Amino acid sequence: MGRWGELATRFRGTDAKAGPPSLEEFIESNHQLFTIIGMFGALSVYLIEFQQSAGVSRGSVGAVLVLFLLTSALAVRNSYLCTERARDHGEYLLVFGFAVFMYAFVTLAVSVTLVIASRYAEGAENVIGSSLIYALVFIYIPFVFRADIFTEFDGSAHAAAAIRYAPHLGAGVLSSWYAVKWRLGALPDVEFGSAAYGIGFVLSLLGNHLAVTGVVFGAVWTADRVARVVRRMR
């Protein structure tokens, strides 16, 4: 294992016998993170100063501040892990050094949070809401479309094929339903500017798809069991 591998092991605390990294090693191993924090900080200051003259939207400033806050939180986590590691090994001088880093970044994160809450809450809300929507869809699709219950069904060949594609059938039924409502003008107006509305809309869409998929699964499962009973009676 090379020097960087050994440092990573000591930093993460996976080796019980290894001591904590020194402050120099901590700074060296996190210099890219510190550079990114400084870059986001400088960019946020630039956007705030030239927001009016350059026509920069509050959403752009809120997005940069959210990234600034996220990277600062990572620095807090890394500092805390090293503080805990140093304490466990009795390196109390290092505990103080890492604590300085940790609470400095905590102060920075709190300050950024207050700025976001007071002036750029809408922009931050849109970024966080859009990210949450993406995460929900990204988690839901593999979870449902690759679920073991659909691939391990022990019924007939036709029923097993229908069960395997139950999520796809559910998506088709749901798409057809919304298409009919759209043609009839029965769909409500979608407020793309509202993060809360977007999250609610996606949750409703995923919930409806899950319900339709469950109905398809139940119908095919029931039909297969009835067909099996009929075959046995013959």
Order of alpha helices (4+ residues) and beta strands (2+ residues): alpha-alpha-alpha-alpha-alpha-alpha-alpha-alpha-alpha-alpha-alpha
